[in-house]
Structures are given as C-alpha cells and as structure tokens.
Amino acid sequence: MRYISTILSLLFVAYLTSPLWEKTASEFVDVSFLDAIDAQVIKGYNFIKDQPFIEKTLNDFSNTVATIPAKLTLQPGETLYEPIKKVDKPTLATPTDGLFSVHNVQIGDAMSEVASELGKAKRITTNEYGTQWHTFHTDYQNFLMVSFDDSSRVNGLFTNNDLIASTYGIKLNSEKSSVQEALGDPIKHIVKGNVNYILNNDGEMDTFLIENVFVTVFYDIHESNTVTAIQIISESLENQKPALYGETSETLQQGFEFQLFDLTNAARVHHKVPPVRWESTIRATAYKHSLDMAEQNYFNHTNLKGQSPFDRMSSDGIDYSVAGENLAYGQSSSIFAHEGLMNSIGHRKNLLKSDFTLLGVGVAFNAENQPYYTENFYKP
C-alpha cells in the first residue's frame, strides 16, 4: 500500500510540474486585421485528506493544469449572486428613416430621444474613436452601447443582444448568407490618410458601407454562422480616427478594460451563465502581464521570466480554486477582441464557464498603439 501511495504521489508531482517540461498548448487565431488571441485555463480539483488518490479523474491534459484548491469561503447552499430576474425584450419597430436601429435607436437620434427610450446609462467609457460609449442594460439583459457626437446626436451603436431591427429584415441569429444577399458585397479595405488597411477576411465578420454608415456584422461560427452582434458607425465618426488604432491614453485603456468586462457579462447572461464581478487585485495582475507583453514584444501566457498565469496570480496573493486566462493582441477595440474570443472554442469556454465568479481585465499598448488584452478569471 505504501509503495502504491509513493508511485501515485510521484505521478501527481510529475503532472503538476508538466508545464516545466511539456510545451504549453496555446491557440492563435487571426481575428481582426491579422490579430491574434490565446487562451489557457486551470481547473481545481478536490482531494480527500490523507488518501493517496485523486477524487476526480484528471483529464484534458493539453489544456488544463491541476492544482489543490484554496479553501472556499462559501458555505453549502450559498451563492455569490442573486438570481437574475428576466426582463422582457422591447418591442422593436422597423426603422422608417434609417437602415438599422438598435433598441429603436438610430444613427442621428438626439440624446434626449435615447434617454427617453433607454433611461440612464450604466457606464460611460472612452472608445477608440475619441468619443464615449454609453452602456445600457438591465442586469446585462437588453445590452447595447451608444456613442454621441458633439451635437449630442447618435453616431455609433453596438449590441450583441436581440435588439436589432432593419429595413433589410436582418436581426440577431439571421443567417450569414441572408445578410450578404441583402447587403451585397462587404468592403475589403478602409483608407486612413495614405494607408489602405485590409479588413478581416476570415469569414467571422463582414463590414458594409451603406449610405454613409459602416455596418459591421459579426457571425457566431459555433452557431451556424448566424448574426451574433452588430456595430454601426457613421462615416464621419470613422473618419475621426486617423489610423486603424485610436490615440492611446489612460482613459482609452480604462475604457477598453471596462468594455471588455461588460461585453463578457452580456455574453454570459445571454447564454444563461451568471455574470462575473470586477476584482481589482486580479485586474492589476492582468494589466502587468499586458504591459510586459507590450513592452517586451511577445505574446504568450508564460512571460519571459518563465512565470505562468497562475504563478503571477499566486505572487499577487490571489487564492483560487479555479482560474483561467484569455489573451488577445492587436484588435482595434474590445468589441473586435471579444467577438474574436467568442469564436475560438477555448476562449469561449473560459468566457462562458459558470465556475468563474470574478474577473479582472488589463489592457496596455505598444509603441504602434496596438492593444494587448488580458482577461484573468477565477473563483476563490
């Protein structure tokens, strides 16, 4: 019995140290403008005290690392969340003087009209266009973001909820083929100054220029290439941005971080998963890794000191039973980063993992204004 116990202990130690001798599995996906994303997840397993065996079978070795869980603070039957009360979808009217509307809001509407329709914004954050996203939702249901110009008129819209109405009949879950049939050929490039930027051509999104409005339609490749989100930007707003990437600033960094957090929760609630809560300590962990990658010009879960995400969490005093990390690089906004992450199965699993209860997002920029995004999820 003692001999078997020793062998099992050695095997377990070898498994735990596998990142030191086994190549870490990572996944790079061309999401937007030749950008990349990457994911890694760690699972916690329970161990029976004084017994030489593991309670649950360790599996999926290429994507997970086992660890002894920290002591949970919740008692049996307790939960971190109150159940979300389902709210009704608004009645959507077909736009009369515009091609698309989101929650009955169209490009050109006055801020007062938006307030009458949506109430007060839950959050206001800087975006890559130099304006602000006003974020509206009810417990992350009926989620949308609205931008306004200097005259307090709508010049940008985004939603990943069933709030889309169109004179073309396009809505959430419409088939990609019906979108392309209705809107024609998507544009292949966009000109900024003297530079011609080639747009994403991997089939996960299409951008159309229709009557001085840029309409980007995002597709969910895991749900039969149906419409999963839409971004509507006036041509004048797009022209305010002189390059592919916006001018970096501390407010843009914070904007990207909170936007990615809100987008994650909107997706979780849409898929009937409880939202995560913002956690500042792990946000600092995420930000330091994004900054290190941006300054040192690399893109990996393991930093140049050989530290894994879980080494970094532990060194920052974070106790977790389950934790995970998503990385993205180069996408021009958190919207494009999030939609790309949702189309990659490993990242999607992290984003929609019900075990996770806390999230911190850290964003940093390199010398070319390209953003690095790090999402650190965990459960105490």
BELZIUR-V606011 format. One record per residue. N is the residue number from 1. PSI is psi in whole degrees, -180 to 180 (none if undefined). OMEGA is omega in whole degrees, 0 to 359 (999 if undefined). D_CENTER is the distance of its C-alpha to the mean C-alpha in Angstrom with 2 decimals. Layout:
n=N psi=PSI omega=OMEGA d_center=D_CENTER
n=N psi=PSI omega=OMEGA d_center=D_CENTER
This chain:
n=1 psi=-44 omega=179 d_center=48.77
n=2 psi=-37 omega=180 d_center=48.26
n=3 psi=-44 omega=180 d_center=47.98
n=4 psi=-42 omega=179 d_center=45.23
n=5 psi=-42 omega=180 d_center=43.38
n=6 psi=-44 omega=181 d_center=43.58
n=7 psi=-46 omega=180 d_center=42.29
n=8 psi=-38 omega=178 d_center=39.30
n=9 psi=-42 omega=179 d_center=38.51
n=10 psi=-41 omega=179 d_center=38.69
n=11 psi=-39 omega=180 d_center=36.43
n=12 psi=-43 omega=177 d_center=33.85
n=13 psi=-42 omega=178 d_center=34.07
n=14 psi=-40 omega=179 d_center=33.69
n=15 psi=-46 omega=181 d_center=30.53
n=16 psi=-33 omega=182 d_center=28.98
n=17 psi=9 omega=183 d_center=29.91
n=18 psi=-32 omega=178 d_center=28.76
n=19 psi=-20 omega=181 d_center=26.04
n=20 psi=-22 omega=183 d_center=29.08
n=21 psi=-2 omega=180 d_center=30.83
n=22 psi=136 omega=181 d_center=28.40
n=23 psi=127 omega=182 d_center=25.96
n=24 psi=132 omega=178 d_center=22.39
n=25 psi=131 omega=176 d_center=20.52
n=26 psi=161 omega=187 d_center=17.57
n=27 psi=121 omega=181 d_center=15.83
n=28 psi=129 omega=184 d_center=15.40
n=29 psi=132 omega=177 d_center=14.24
n=30 psi=106 omega=188 d_center=15.18
n=31 psi=-52 omega=185 d_center=12.31
n=32 psi=124 omega=179 d_center=13.51
n=33 psi=47 omega=179 d_center=16.83
n=34 psi=39 omega=179 d_center=17.41
n=35 psi=171 omega=184 d_center=14.27
n=36 psi=153 omega=173 d_center=13.23
n=37 psi=159 omega=183 d_center=10.61
n=38 psi=152 omega=183 d_center=11.90
n=39 psi=152 omega=173 d_center=11.71
n=40 psi=144 omega=182 d_center=14.37
n=41 psi=148 omega=175 d_center=15.25
n=42 psi=138 omega=180 d_center=18.38
n=43 psi=142 omega=176 d_center=20.34
n=44 psi=144 omega=179 d_center=23.10
n=45 psi=146 omega=179 d_center=26.40
n=46 psi=144 omega=179 d_center=29.37
n=47 psi=140 omega=179 d_center=32.73
n=48 psi=126 omega=185 d_center=36.15
n=49 psi=133 omega=175 d_center=38.23
n=50 psi=17 omega=177 d_center=41.13
n=51 psi=140 omega=185 d_center=40.44
n=52 psi=32 omega=178 d_center=40.06
n=53 psi=159 omega=182 d_center=37.47
n=54 psi=135 omega=185 d_center=33.76
n=55 psi=-42 omega=179 d_center=33.06
n=56 psi=147 omega=178 d_center=30.27
n=57 psi=130 omega=177 d_center=30.39
n=58 psi=125 omega=183 d_center=28.07
n=59 psi=-177 omega=180 d_center=26.37
n=60 psi=51 omega=188 d_center=23.66
n=61 psi=-28 omega=185 d_center=24.93
n=62 psi=-19 omega=186 d_center=23.00
n=63 psi=-8 omega=186 d_center=19.57
n=64 psi=157 omega=174 d_center=20.55
n=65 psi=133 omega=182 d_center=22.79
n=66 psi=151 omega=175 d_center=24.89
n=67 psi=155 omega=174 d_center=25.81
n=68 psi=127 omega=186 d_center=28.10
n=69 psi=150 omega=172 d_center=26.15
n=70 psi=164 omega=180 d_center=26.77
n=71 psi=128 omega=180 d_center=28.78
n=72 psi=144 omega=180 d_center=26.85
n=73 psi=-17 omega=181 d_center=27.56
n=74 psi=145 omega=175 d_center=27.35
n=75 psi=159 omega=179 d_center=30.59
n=76 psi=131 omega=179 d_center=31.05
n=77 psi=-14 omega=180 d_center=30.01
n=78 psi=157 omega=177 d_center=27.92
n=79 psi=153 omega=178 d_center=24.31
n=80 psi=-17 omega=189 d_center=21.81
n=81 psi=144 omega=165 d_center=21.06
n=82 psi=143 omega=178 d_center=23.34
n=83 psi=137 omega=180 d_center=22.87
n=84 psi=130 omega=178 d_center=20.93
n=85 psi=123 omega=183 d_center=23.53
n=86 psi=135 omega=177 d_center=22.74
n=87 psi=154 omega=182 d_center=23.22
n=88 psi=149 omega=172 d_center=24.61
n=89 psi=141 omega=179 d_center=23.05
n=90 psi=157 omega=173 d_center=24.97
n=91 psi=123 omega=185 d_center=27.68
n=92 psi=130 omega=178 d_center=26.52
n=93 psi=142 omega=176 d_center=29.20
n=94 psi=130 omega=182 d_center=29.39
n=95 psi=141 omega=180 d_center=29.24
n=96 psi=-38 omega=183 d_center=32.77
n=97 psi=18 omega=178 d_center=32.49
n=98 psi=166 omega=183 d_center=29.04
n=99 psi=-34 omega=182 d_center=27.31
n=100 psi=151 omega=168 d_center=24.09
n=101 psi=156 omega=176 d_center=23.27
n=102 psi=118 omega=184 d_center=20.36
n=103 psi=39 omega=179 d_center=21.79
n=104 psi=19 omega=175 d_center=25.07
n=105 psi=136 omega=182 d_center=23.97
n=106 psi=161 omega=172 d_center=24.80
n=107 psi=131 omega=180 d_center=24.87
n=108 psi=-12 omega=179 d_center=27.93
n=109 psi=150 omega=179 d_center=28.03
n=110 psi=151 omega=179 d_center=29.28
n=111 psi=-36 omega=179 d_center=27.31
n=112 psi=-36 omega=177 d_center=30.01
n=113 psi=-39 omega=179 d_center=29.37
n=114 psi=-44 omega=179 d_center=25.65
n=115 psi=-37 omega=179 d_center=26.66
n=116 psi=-36 omega=181 d_center=29.15
n=117 psi=-39 omega=192 d_center=26.67
n=118 psi=-17 omega=184 d_center=23.67
n=119 psi=-148 omega=183 d_center=25.24
n=120 psi=139 omega=179 d_center=23.78
n=121 psi=144 omega=177 d_center=20.24
n=122 psi=-31 omega=182 d_center=18.28
n=123 psi=146 omega=176 d_center=16.81
n=124 psi=122 omega=185 d_center=17.70
n=125 psi=153 omega=179 d_center=15.85
n=126 psi=141 omega=176 d_center=16.73
n=127 psi=178 omega=186 d_center=15.09
n=128 psi=-12 omega=180 d_center=15.94
n=129 psi=-5 omega=182 d_center=18.92
n=130 psi=4 omega=173 d_center=20.65
n=131 psi=-158 omega=182 d_center=20.45
n=132 psi=141 omega=170 d_center=18.37
n=133 psi=123 omega=171 d_center=15.84
n=134 psi=115 omega=187 d_center=17.56
n=135 psi=128 omega=181 d_center=15.24
n=136 psi=139 omega=174 d_center=17.13
n=137 psi=167 omega=171 d_center=16.79
n=138 psi=105 omega=187 d_center=18.96
n=139 psi=42 omega=179 d_center=17.34
n=140 psi=14 omega=169 d_center=14.08
n=141 psi=154 omega=184 d_center=16.32
n=142 psi=53 omega=187 d_center=17.31
n=143 psi=131 omega=172 d_center=14.19
n=144 psi=162 omega=177 d_center=14.61
n=145 psi=141 omega=184 d_center=14.66
n=146 psi=135 omega=175 d_center=17.99
n=147 psi=148 omega=180 d_center=19.42
n=148 psi=149 omega=176 d_center=23.16
n=149 psi=-174 omega=183 d_center=25.72
n=150 psi=-18 omega=178 d_center=28.67
n=151 psi=13 omega=179 d_center=30.65
n=152 psi=37 omega=175 d_center=28.14
n=153 psi=146 omega=181 d_center=27.42
n=154 psi=127 omega=175 d_center=24.11
n=155 psi=4 omega=178 d_center=22.90
n=156 psi=144 omega=180 d_center=19.23
n=157 psi=148 omega=173 d_center=17.32
n=158 psi=142 omega=169 d_center=13.97
n=159 psi=150 omega=168 d_center=13.27
n=160 psi=27 omega=177 d_center=11.58
n=161 psi=174 omega=183 d_center=14.57
n=162 psi=68 omega=184 d_center=18.17
n=163 psi=9 omega=187 d_center=19.39
n=164 psi=130 omega=171 d_center=20.30
n=165 psi=147 omega=185 d_center=24.00
n=166 psi=147 omega=173 d_center=25.70
n=167 psi=-17 omega=178 d_center=29.25
n=168 psi=-4 omega=181 d_center=28.21
n=169 psi=7 omega=181 d_center=27.33
n=170 psi=138 omega=179 d_center=23.69
n=171 psi=180 omega=176 d_center=21.33
n=172 psi=139 omega=179 d_center=18.36
n=173 psi=6 omega=171 d_center=19.19
n=174 psi=149 omega=180 d_center=21.72
n=175 psi=146 omega=180 d_center=22.53
n=176 psi=-41 omega=182 d_center=21.61
n=177 psi=-36 omega=180 d_center=25.34
n=178 psi=-33 omega=176 d_center=26.21
n=179 psi=-49 omega=182 d_center=23.80
n=180 psi=-35 omega=177 d_center=25.39
n=181 psi=-38 omega=182 d_center=28.81
n=182 psi=-39 omega=188 d_center=28.43
n=183 psi=-9 omega=178 d_center=26.88
n=184 psi=-157 omega=183 d_center=28.57
n=185 psi=132 omega=175 d_center=27.46
n=186 psi=157 omega=177 d_center=24.18
n=187 psi=151 omega=184 d_center=24.71
n=188 psi=-18 omega=183 d_center=24.47
n=189 psi=166 omega=176 d_center=24.29
n=190 psi=138 omega=185 d_center=24.12
n=191 psi=129 omega=175 d_center=26.69
n=192 psi=108 omega=184 d_center=26.16
n=193 psi=-124 omega=180 d_center=29.58
n=194 psi=12 omega=184 d_center=31.26
n=195 psi=133 omega=178 d_center=28.17
n=196 psi=107 omega=182 d_center=27.13
n=197 psi=124 omega=177 d_center=23.45
n=198 psi=129 omega=182 d_center=22.92
n=199 psi=164 omega=180 d_center=19.95
n=200 psi=135 omega=180 d_center=17.76
n=201 psi=27 omega=181 d_center=20.12
n=202 psi=2 omega=177 d_center=18.46
n=203 psi=-1 omega=182 d_center=18.65
n=204 psi=-8 omega=178 d_center=15.00
n=205 psi=158 omega=173 d_center=15.53
n=206 psi=142 omega=174 d_center=18.70
n=207 psi=131 omega=181 d_center=19.65
n=208 psi=143 omega=174 d_center=22.94
n=209 psi=109 omega=186 d_center=25.21
n=210 psi=114 omega=177 d_center=27.15
n=211 psi=54 omega=176 d_center=29.69
n=212 psi=25 omega=177 d_center=28.14
n=213 psi=130 omega=174 d_center=24.61
n=214 psi=120 omega=180 d_center=21.68
n=215 psi=114 omega=176 d_center=19.88
n=216 psi=121 omega=180 d_center=16.79
n=217 psi=123 omega=180 d_center=16.33
n=218 psi=139 omega=181 d_center=13.38
n=219 psi=147 omega=176 d_center=14.63
n=220 psi=108 omega=183 d_center=13.57
n=221 psi=-16 omega=178 d_center=15.64
n=222 psi=-2 omega=176 d_center=15.74
n=223 psi=53 omega=173 d_center=17.35
n=224 psi=35 omega=177 d_center=20.08
n=225 psi=47 omega=176 d_center=18.40
n=226 psi=162 omega=183 d_center=18.31
n=227 psi=126 omega=180 d_center=16.66
n=228 psi=-18 omega=180 d_center=13.24
n=229 psi=164 omega=178 d_center=12.54
n=230 psi=139 omega=173 d_center=14.69
n=231 psi=131 omega=183 d_center=14.93
n=232 psi=118 omega=185 d_center=18.52
n=233 psi=128 omega=177 d_center=19.83
n=234 psi=151 omega=181 d_center=23.56
n=235 psi=-36 omega=179 d_center=25.31
n=236 psi=-37 omega=178 d_center=26.62
n=237 psi=-43 omega=178 d_center=23.22
n=238 psi=-39 omega=181 d_center=22.08
n=239 psi=-16 omega=176 d_center=25.38
n=240 psi=-25 omega=182 d_center=24.80
n=241 psi=112 omega=189 d_center=22.36
n=242 psi=-15 omega=181 d_center=24.87
n=243 psi=-179 omega=180 d_center=22.70
n=244 psi=-40 omega=181 d_center=19.50
n=245 psi=147 omega=178 d_center=17.86
n=246 psi=168 omega=177 d_center=18.55
n=247 psi=125 omega=185 d_center=20.99
n=248 psi=148 omega=178 d_center=19.48
n=249 psi=168 omega=177 d_center=20.35
n=250 psi=-35 omega=179 d_center=19.60
n=251 psi=-34 omega=176 d_center=18.57
n=252 psi=-41 omega=177 d_center=16.05
n=253 psi=-50 omega=180 d_center=14.63
n=254 psi=-37 omega=178 d_center=14.48
n=255 psi=-48 omega=179 d_center=13.13
n=256 psi=-39 omega=182 d_center=10.07
n=257 psi=-50 omega=181 d_center=9.61
n=258 psi=-33 omega=177 d_center=10.25
n=259 psi=-43 omega=179 d_center=8.37
n=260 psi=-37 omega=176 d_center=4.91
n=261 psi=-48 omega=181 d_center=6.88
n=262 psi=-40 omega=178 d_center=8.32
n=263 psi=-39 omega=178 d_center=5.81
n=264 psi=-47 omega=181 d_center=5.01
n=265 psi=-36 omega=177 d_center=8.78
n=266 psi=-40 omega=178 d_center=9.66
n=267 psi=-41 omega=180 d_center=8.49
n=268 psi=-49 omega=181 d_center=10.30
n=269 psi=-39 omega=177 d_center=13.27
n=270 psi=-34 omega=180 d_center=13.52
n=271 psi=18 omega=174 d_center=13.90
n=272 psi=38 omega=176 d_center=16.32
n=273 psi=137 omega=180 d_center=14.64
n=274 psi=146 omega=178 d_center=15.37
n=275 psi=156 omega=173 d_center=12.90
n=276 psi=161 omega=178 d_center=12.45
n=277 psi=149 omega=178 d_center=14.29
n=278 psi=136 omega=179 d_center=13.76
n=279 psi=118 omega=190 d_center=15.97
n=280 psi=-34 omega=182 d_center=17.46
n=281 psi=-47 omega=181 d_center=19.13
n=282 psi=-21 omega=172 d_center=16.22
n=283 psi=-41 omega=178 d_center=14.37
n=284 psi=-39 omega=177 d_center=17.50
n=285 psi=-45 omega=180 d_center=17.26
n=286 psi=-44 omega=182 d_center=13.80
n=287 psi=-42 omega=181 d_center=15.11
n=288 psi=-36 omega=180 d_center=18.33
n=289 psi=-41 omega=177 d_center=16.84
n=290 psi=-44 omega=180 d_center=14.86
n=291 psi=-41 omega=179 d_center=18.17
n=292 psi=-44 omega=179 d_center=20.25
n=293 psi=-42 omega=181 d_center=18.52
n=294 psi=-42 omega=183 d_center=18.84
n=295 psi=-34 omega=184 d_center=22.44
n=296 psi=-1 omega=174 d_center=23.56
n=297 psi=56 omega=172 d_center=22.06
n=298 psi=171 omega=182 d_center=20.51
n=299 psi=100 omega=185 d_center=17.26
n=300 psi=154 omega=174 d_center=17.49
n=301 psi=-37 omega=180 d_center=16.82
n=302 psi=124 omega=182 d_center=20.51
n=303 psi=179 omega=186 d_center=21.64
n=304 psi=-10 omega=174 d_center=25.00
n=305 psi=1 omega=180 d_center=26.76
n=306 psi=12 omega=182 d_center=25.84
n=307 psi=132 omega=176 d_center=23.64
n=308 psi=171 omega=175 d_center=20.92
n=309 psi=-35 omega=186 d_center=17.86
n=310 psi=-28 omega=169 d_center=20.16
n=311 psi=-44 omega=182 d_center=23.02
n=312 psi=-39 omega=178 d_center=21.08
n=313 psi=-46 omega=181 d_center=20.11
n=314 psi=-40 omega=180 d_center=23.73
n=315 psi=-22 omega=177 d_center=25.17
n=316 psi=10 omega=174 d_center=23.35
n=317 psi=24 omega=181 d_center=24.97
n=318 psi=119 omega=176 d_center=22.06
n=319 psi=129 omega=184 d_center=23.50
n=320 psi=152 omega=169 d_center=21.31
n=321 psi=-32 omega=177 d_center=22.23
n=322 psi=136 omega=180 d_center=18.94
n=323 psi=158 omega=179 d_center=16.18
n=324 psi=159 omega=179 d_center=13.39
n=325 psi=133 omega=169 d_center=11.50
n=326 psi=141 omega=176 d_center=8.72
n=327 psi=146 omega=171 d_center=9.61
n=328 psi=154 omega=184 d_center=9.05
n=329 psi=131 omega=167 d_center=11.97
n=330 psi=-16 omega=179 d_center=13.49
n=331 psi=145 omega=188 d_center=11.19
n=332 psi=-12 omega=178 d_center=12.87
n=333 psi=169 omega=176 d_center=10.15
n=334 psi=-28 omega=177 d_center=6.65
n=335 psi=-50 omega=180 d_center=7.14
n=336 psi=-38 omega=178 d_center=8.29
n=337 psi=-47 omega=182 d_center=5.92
n=338 psi=-46 omega=182 d_center=3.06
n=339 psi=-35 omega=175 d_center=6.50
n=340 psi=-42 omega=178 d_center=7.85
n=341 psi=-39 omega=180 d_center=6.03
n=342 psi=-21 omega=180 d_center=7.10
n=343 psi=-2 omega=177 d_center=10.38
n=344 psi=123 omega=193 d_center=11.12
n=345 psi=-39 omega=180 d_center=12.89
n=346 psi=-43 omega=179 d_center=12.57
n=347 psi=-40 omega=180 d_center=8.82
n=348 psi=-42 omega=179 d_center=8.92
n=349 psi=-41 omega=176 d_center=11.70
n=350 psi=-47 omega=183 d_center=10.07
n=351 psi=-33 omega=185 d_center=7.29
n=352 psi=14 omega=182 d_center=10.41
n=353 psi=118 omega=185 d_center=13.03
n=354 psi=-22 omega=179 d_center=15.42
n=355 psi=-31 omega=184 d_center=17.07
n=356 psi=137 omega=180 d_center=14.43
n=357 psi=-18 omega=184 d_center=15.40
n=358 psi=150 omega=181 d_center=14.19
n=359 psi=138 omega=169 d_center=11.20
n=360 psi=137 omega=180 d_center=11.57
n=361 psi=130 omega=177 d_center=9.44
n=362 psi=130 omega=181 d_center=11.77
n=363 psi=135 omega=175 d_center=11.97
n=364 psi=159 omega=185 d_center=15.29
n=365 psi=145 omega=174 d_center=17.05
n=366 psi=-173 omega=185 d_center=19.79
n=367 psi=-20 omega=178 d_center=23.09
n=368 psi=13 omega=180 d_center=21.92
n=369 psi=14 omega=178 d_center=19.22
n=370 psi=130 omega=182 d_center=16.50
n=371 psi=144 omega=169 d_center=13.43
n=372 psi=127 omega=183 d_center=12.41
n=373 psi=131 omega=173 d_center=9.11
n=374 psi=125 omega=174 d_center=9.66
n=375 psi=122 omega=176 d_center=8.07
n=376 psi=116 omega=178 d_center=11.27
n=377 psi=150 omega=169 d_center=11.75
n=378 psi=169 omega=172 d_center=15.35
n=379 psi=132 omega=180 d_center=18.19
n=380 psi=none omega=999 d_center=21.52
